[in-house]
Amino acid sequence: MRTKVYHITFHSAFSSACLFFYGCNFSCKGCLRKIYLYDCHLEENYPKEAKIRFLSVEEIINLLSKVTPEEIIFEGWEPTMDRNLKEVAKVIKKEIGSYTLLLTNGYLFPPFDAFDEIKISIKAYNEKIHEEYTGMSNKNVLANFKKTYEETSAKISAETVLIPEYVDTMEIKKIADFIASVDENIPLRIDSYWSIASREWQAPTKEEMYAAVKEAKKYLKNVYFLAGDESIKGEVIKVI
């Protein structure tokens, strides 16, 4: 069975394997894939454009069996663009047995019964901002977030990116309020914007990150952030 996976890495500190799927239905202005076609945590410098080859599920299983990860993260661009995602995830789960986590923008309804956890990225609550930033409406994203929570037994979590003077603290507040309307116990991770993909905005300061977390915690019980300058623990290995 063919997949849209073109790249795999293994993070030794977390015993975590990352499967990178090619293609996306969003055109985010700050997308890291515009700069890093491969895992940005790798020490090697890889070109942002390269000839890629899609792996079969059999190849993926063979490669994963060599690193025996405790967790497998389905990410990249947008995994739900792979029409075989559900079948691929189920086969990998059966053969490898690891905890499976799907990272998705939520625009397409995810095959929730194939994963242990689904993390949905909410780029913005304001529809105009969302359309400006991604090129797409957020109506599907918000509706699918609620529907996924209501219909799955998988763990649900959320993430967003703090972009000063754009997706700012007040916008983060609206996102947190929306998530809390579904369940105040849903974890939210706030990521720092990296200005390397688009210099239209600057990266937030630590103080701005703390302020956004403080605001989100008025609505949610579990909020944390990644500043983007954290040191990499362990070794990040390019599997393929």
Protein Blocks (a to p, Z undefined) as FASTA:
>chain_A
ZZfbfbdcddfklopacdddeddfbdcfklmklmmmbafkbmbdcdfbdcdddddfklmm
mmmmmnopabdcdehjdmklpmklmmmmmmmmmmnopacddddehlaccdfklpfbdcdd
dfbfblklmmmmnopafklmmmmmmmmmmmpcbdcdddddddehiagfklmmmmmmmmmm
momkbccddddddfklpckbccddfklmmmmmmmmmmmbmbdcddehlaccehjdddfZZ
